[in-house]
Amino acid sequence: MLWLATILNFFLPGAGYLVAKVKPPWAVLWLLGAVGLTIVEFGIQESEPDLYLLMFASVLAMNLAFAIDVYRTLKDRELAVAS
């Protein structure tokens, strides 16, 4: 589940949290926000190419942060259970 949640959170922030049953209310909001940002990102791709690159980089950084967070959260949970 660790890697599934990590990969899901990278591509759909919030989905990994839902699978891992971590931060469920926030996860739904983050997932809705990610869908909205994706719609905007693709909407400005042709009309505003300079803004598209900025949006792409911003979303990439955010998705990476969500993936790292769910990975660390689940790793900490594993360590707590093991000890």
C-alpha positions as CSV (number, residue, x, y, z in Angstrom):
1,M,0.0,0.0,0.0
2,L,3.0,2.3,0.6
3,W,4.0,2.6,-3.0
4,L,0.4,2.6,-4.3
5,A,-0.5,5.5,-2.1
6,T,2.7,7.3,-3.1
7,I,2.2,6.9,-6.8
8,L,-1.5,7.8,-6.5
9,N,-0.7,11.0,-4.5
10,F,1.8,12.0,-7.2
11,F,-0.6,11.7,-10.1
12,L,-3.8,12.6,-8.2
13,P,-3.0,14.4,-4.9
14,G,-5.4,13.2,-2.3
15,A,-6.1,9.8,-3.8
16,G,-3.1,8.3,-2.1
17,Y,-4.4,9.6,1.2
18,L,-7.8,8.0,0.6
19,V,-6.3,4.6,-0.2
20,A,-4.1,4.8,2.9
21,K,-7.0,6.1,5.0
22,V,-5.0,9.1,6.1
23,K,-6.4,12.6,6.4
24,P,-9.7,11.7,4.6
25,P,-11.5,15.1,4.8
26,W,-8.4,16.9,3.5
27,A,-7.8,14.2,0.9
28,V,-11.1,14.8,-0.8
29,L,-10.5,18.6,-0.9
30,W,-7.0,18.1,-2.3
31,L,-8.3,15.7,-4.9
32,L,-11.0,18.2,-6.0
33,G,-8.4,21.0,-6.1
34,A,-6.0,18.8,-8.2
35,V,-8.8,18.1,-10.7
36,G,-9.6,21.8,-10.9
37,L,-5.9,22.8,-11.4
38,T,-5.6,20.1,-14.2
39,I,-8.6,21.6,-16.0
40,V,-7.0,25.1,-15.8
41,E,-3.6,23.8,-16.8
42,F,-4.9,22.2,-20.0
43,G,-7.1,25.1,-20.7
44,I,-4.2,27.6,-20.8
45,Q,-1.8,25.3,-22.6
46,E,-2.3,26.8,-26.1
47,S,-3.6,30.3,-25.2
48,E,-0.9,31.1,-22.6
49,P,2.1,28.9,-23.2
50,D,4.3,30.9,-20.7
51,L,1.7,30.6,-17.9
52,Y,1.3,26.9,-18.8
53,L,5.0,26.2,-18.1
54,L,4.7,28.0,-14.8
55,M,1.5,26.1,-13.9
56,F,3.0,22.8,-15.0
57,A,6.1,23.3,-12.8
58,S,4.0,24.4,-9.8
59,V,1.7,21.4,-10.1
60,L,4.7,19.1,-10.5
61,A,6.3,20.5,-7.3
62,M,3.0,20.2,-5.4
63,N,2.4,16.7,-6.5
64,L,5.9,15.7,-5.5
65,A,5.3,17.2,-2.1
66,F,2.0,15.2,-1.7
67,A,3.8,12.0,-2.8
68,I,6.6,12.5,-0.3
69,D,4.2,13.4,2.5
70,V,2.1,10.2,2.2
71,Y,5.2,8.1,1.9
72,R,6.7,9.6,5.1
73,T,3.4,9.3,6.9
74,L,3.0,5.7,6.1
75,K,6.6,4.9,6.8
76,D,6.2,6.5,10.3
77,R,3.1,4.5,10.8
78,E,5.0,1.3,9.9
79,L,7.8,2.2,12.3
80,A,5.3,2.9,15.1
81,V,3.6,-0.4,14.6
82,A,6.9,-2.3,14.5
83,S,8.2,-0.9,17.8
